[in-house]
Each structure stands twice: as structure tokens, then as C-alpha cells.
Amino acid sequence: MTGVATMVTGVAVVAAAVVAVVVIRRRYLVVTVHGESMLPAYRPGERVLVRRTPAGALRAGQVVVLRGNSPPPQREALPPGMADLDRTAHARWIIKRVTAVPGDPIPRDTVPALRSAPGTRVPAGRLVVLGDNPLRSYDSRRSGYLAAERLYGVVLRKLGS
């Protein structure tokens, strides 16, 4: 009976470890930064730990990771000096800083794409996000609001630095 009890305990430990790994992988993600849109805070090649977070828990100033499923910007539509723009808008993930969340005043002065947006507050289900390096970032300055459903989570820290 001792051998069976040891085997059952071993199986239980392995099962618990598998469940823990699944839970951790669903809650956390490691993302490698590509491009220069978040310089100087985050450099290309750096890895960051991201925690899944609901949009309702966000606040301005947090750095977030979102699905980057919008089409890439057209090269001819780019302003001078941006011909080699970091085209993260169509990448698997994008990393940006939250500027405004639903209910916040629309930041018309810093986000040209929202200057003619109706209302005075960011609507429900929308986010305003900006890269720290405006000359290298495709963000709300050009695309306007991003859907909050694209949010994966909040960057907790850099890894391996």
C-alpha cells in the first residue's frame, strides 16, 4: 500500500504543478519589445513581464500590451522622416502607455486624431494609448481610440536586466 500511496502522491504533485503552470500562463505573458516606439523606457530586444488585466482596472500612465491586429499604415501616408516607422500596429502585440481610459477627458491637445471626436469624455470600451517615442510610434495620435477588448494586460517589469 505504501507504493500505491507514494505513486498517488506523486501523481497529485505533478497534476498540481501542471495546473499551476496553466494558471500562470493564462495570467502572465512574456513579451519581447520590437521597434523603438517606447524608447527610452523600453528598448528593442528587452523582455517584459505582463499580467492579464481587465480594461476597467487601467489608469493613465500604465504601460500596457495590446493585440496589434489593425492594418499597417500606408507608406505614402507617413509624414516626412517616418519612412522606416516601426510598424507595430500590425504586430502580434503592441506596447504603449495609457493616456486616457473610459470616462477621462479626451486628450485632444496631444492626440490629433481625436481633435474632432464627439463628446468630452473617452467612451466606454475605448482607450487612448501613446508610444513614448512619438516619431517612431503608430498609436492613438494617428489611429484615434483603440478598442479596450484588444488589451492583454499591464507591464509589471523588465526581465533579465
C-alpha positions, 0 to 999 in steps of 0.5 A: 500500500505504501507504493500505491500511496507514494505513486498517488502522491506523486501523481497529485504533485505533478497534476498540481504543478501542471495546473499551476503552470496553466494558471500562470500562463493564462495570467502572465505573458512574456513579451519581447519589445520590437521597434523603438516606439517606447524608447527610452523606457523600453528598448528593442530586444528587452523582455517584459513581464505582463499580467492579464488585466481587465480594461476597467482596472487601467489608469493613465500612465500604465504601460500596457500590451495590446493585440496589434491586429489593425492594418499597417499604415500606408507608406505614402501616408507617413509624414516626412522622416517616418519612412522606416516607422516601426510598424507595430500596429500590425504586430502580434502585440503592441506596447504603449502607455495609457493616456486616457481610459473610459470616462477621462477627458479626451486628450485632444491637445496631444492626440490629433486624431481625436481633435474632432471626436464627439463628446468630452469624455473617452467612451466606454470600451475605448482607450487612448494609448501613446508610444513614448517615442512619438516619431517612431510610434503608430498609436492613438495620435494617428489611429484615434481610440483603440478598442479596450477588448484588444488589451492583454494586460499591464507591464509589471517589469523588465526581465533579465536586466 
